[in-house]
Amino acid sequence: MASVTSLATALGPLALRTPLVAMSGTVGSVVEWIASTDPNAYGAAIAKSVSLDPWPGRPAPRVAPTEAGMLNSIGIQNPGVERWSEAIGPQLSGMSLPVIGSAVGNTVGEYAEVAKRLTGAGVVGVEINLSCPNLDEGRMFALDDTASADVVAAVRSATHLPVGAKLSPNSEDIVNVAEAVVEAGADWLTLTNTVWGAAIDIETRRPKVSGVVGGYSGVAVKPIALRCVIEVRRALPHVPILGAGGVRRAEDVVEYVMAGASAVGLGTAHFESPAIARRLVKRLRRWLERHDVANLSDLIGIAV
Ligand SMILES: Cc1cc2nc3c(=O)[nH]c(=O)nc-3n(C[C@H](O)[C@H](O)[C@H](O)COP(=O)(O)O)c2cc1C
């Protein structure tokens, strides 16, 4: 039996003490959430996405529970990178958890400017949320390999920090987009953002979220995100992957790692159980001991 297990891993240049990463949009700016959790259970946390100018977000209702998981239609409400940097930046260096910034934009130039200012604010890396409408084309960046690569190349030139590209399971050919953004300089890939979904309240005869179509997340999306991880791992075996979608048990973490993820995100699970990460770390260690595995990282991609 392995007596000392290690959960240490890395997302390219970013070393992580555990594979668990708190996902963007589910832990606020990290600052207001950190007191309610055990920061040592995480390798990193990704702050809510920020844009160049403030975005007001969509009207209520913005979230709705579903039979399995939830729908959200927040519209990436955020105060804009200037106010974010003033309010959050000074608190980042004292934090017992590395914080990755998340950049959004409506144009390539906006993404790059946000990444530059996040870098100045003291984050340890920049994740690019490509699930935003491209004002020049009218559809989301993540659906288009060239548009996604343009964003990543611009962000790459705007920061010296590690850069991650967060892709969408809604894209027709996620491998194609993955190859393009890696070529453009992404250090890791985050797979994936939410799946498009919808729900109707049959009493009010209205959609359950104001955007009508929202982002579907939680337990039911796991096989979809896991499929994306496997496809990308097969095509790009040396590119680090942050796998996310529907994780809530230690076994889910092991599954994502075996599929090819170097780190694994916790998102919707935080709404059910804010203290979930500490429990998962304990159970992960127990699982590794029982299966005589010394390093979780030895299992990365083992199933594919
Ligand atoms: C309420 C909510 C808000 C989210 N906001 C963001 C966001 O601002 N930026 C982003 O990149 N992803 C955002 N996401 C997507 C999550 O980071 C994650 O990729 C997705 O929910 C899948 O993981 P899960 O099933 O564990 O939640 C949000 C998800 C939820 C549920």
The ligand as an SDF file (V2000), in Angstrom:
LIG
                    3D

 31 33  0  0  0  0  0  0  0  0999 V2000
  -23.7440   30.4710  -11.8710 C   0  0  0  0  0  0  0  0  0  0  0  0
  -22.5830   30.2040  -12.7970 C   0  0  0  0  0  0  0  0  0  0  0  0
  -21.8220   31.2710  -13.2720 C   0  0  0  0  0  0  0  0  0  0  0  0
  -20.7430   31.0300  -14.1340 C   0  0  0  0  0  0  0  0  0  0  0  0
  -19.9860   32.0890  -14.5550 N   0  0  0  0  0  0  0  0  0  0  0  0
  -18.8820   31.8670  -15.3220 C   0  0  0  0  0  0  0  0  0  0  0  0
  -18.0170   32.9380  -15.6840 C   0  0  0  0  0  0  0  0  0  0  0  0
  -18.2080   34.1020  -15.3180 O   0  0  0  0  0  0  0  0  0  0  0  0
  -16.9310   32.6370  -16.4540 N   0  0  0  0  0  0  0  0  0  0  0  0
  -16.6380   31.3730  -16.8710 C   0  0  0  0  0  0  0  0  0  0  0  0
  -15.6200   31.1580  -17.5540 O   0  0  0  0  0  0  0  0  0  0  0  0
  -17.4490   30.3210  -16.5210 N   0  0  0  0  0  0  0  0  0  0  0  0
  -18.5350   30.5470  -15.7600 C   0  0  0  0  0  0  0  0  0  0  0  0
  -19.3310   29.4810  -15.3750 N   0  0  0  0  0  0  0  0  0  0  0  0
  -18.9990   28.1080  -15.8430 C   0  0  0  0  0  0  0  0  0  0  0  0
  -18.2030   27.3260  -14.7970 C   0  0  0  0  0  0  0  0  0  0  0  0
  -16.9680   27.9530  -14.5300 O   0  0  0  0  0  0  0  0  0  0  0  0
  -17.9600   25.8580  -15.2490 C   0  0  0  0  0  0  0  0  0  0  0  0
  -17.1490   25.8660  -16.4010 O   0  0  0  0  0  0  0  0  0  0  0  0
  -19.2450   25.1110  -15.5700 C   0  0  0  0  0  0  0  0  0  0  0  0
  -20.2650   25.4530  -14.6620 O   0  0  0  0  0  0  0  0  0  0  0  0
  -19.0710   23.5790  -15.5790 C   0  0  0  0  0  0  0  0  0  0  0  0
  -18.6890   23.0650  -14.3270 O   0  0  0  0  0  0  0  0  0  0  0  0
  -19.7330   22.5320  -13.2000 P   0  0  0  0  0  0  0  0  0  0  0  0
  -20.6460   21.5410  -13.8480 O   0  0  0  0  0  0  0  0  0  0  0  0
  -18.8480   21.9260  -12.1360 O   0  0  0  0  0  0  0  0  0  0  0  0
  -20.4540   23.7340  -12.7060 O   0  0  0  0  0  0  0  0  0  0  0  0
  -20.4210   29.6990  -14.5230 C   0  0  0  0  0  0  0  0  0  0  0  0
  -21.1940   28.6360  -14.0360 C   0  0  0  0  0  0  0  0  0  0  0  0
  -22.2570   28.8540  -13.1800 C   0  0  0  0  0  0  0  0  0  0  0  0
  -23.0420   27.6820  -12.6550 C   0  0  0  0  0  0  0  0  0  0  0  0
  1  2  1  0
  2  3  1  0
  2 30  2  0
  3  4  2  0
  4  5  1  0
  4 28  1  0
  5  6  2  0
  6  7  1  0
  6 13  1  0
  7  8  2  0
  7  9  1  0
  9 10  1  0
 10 11  2  0
 10 12  1  0
 12 13  2  0
 13 14  1  0
 14 15  1  0
 14 28  1  0
 15 16  1  0
 16 17  1  0
 16 18  1  0
 18 19  1  0
 18 20  1  0
 20 21  1  0
 20 22  1  0
 22 23  1  0
 23 24  1  0
 24 25  2  0
 24 26  1  0
 24 27  1  0
 28 29  2  0
 29 30  1  0
 30 31  1  0
M  END
$$$$
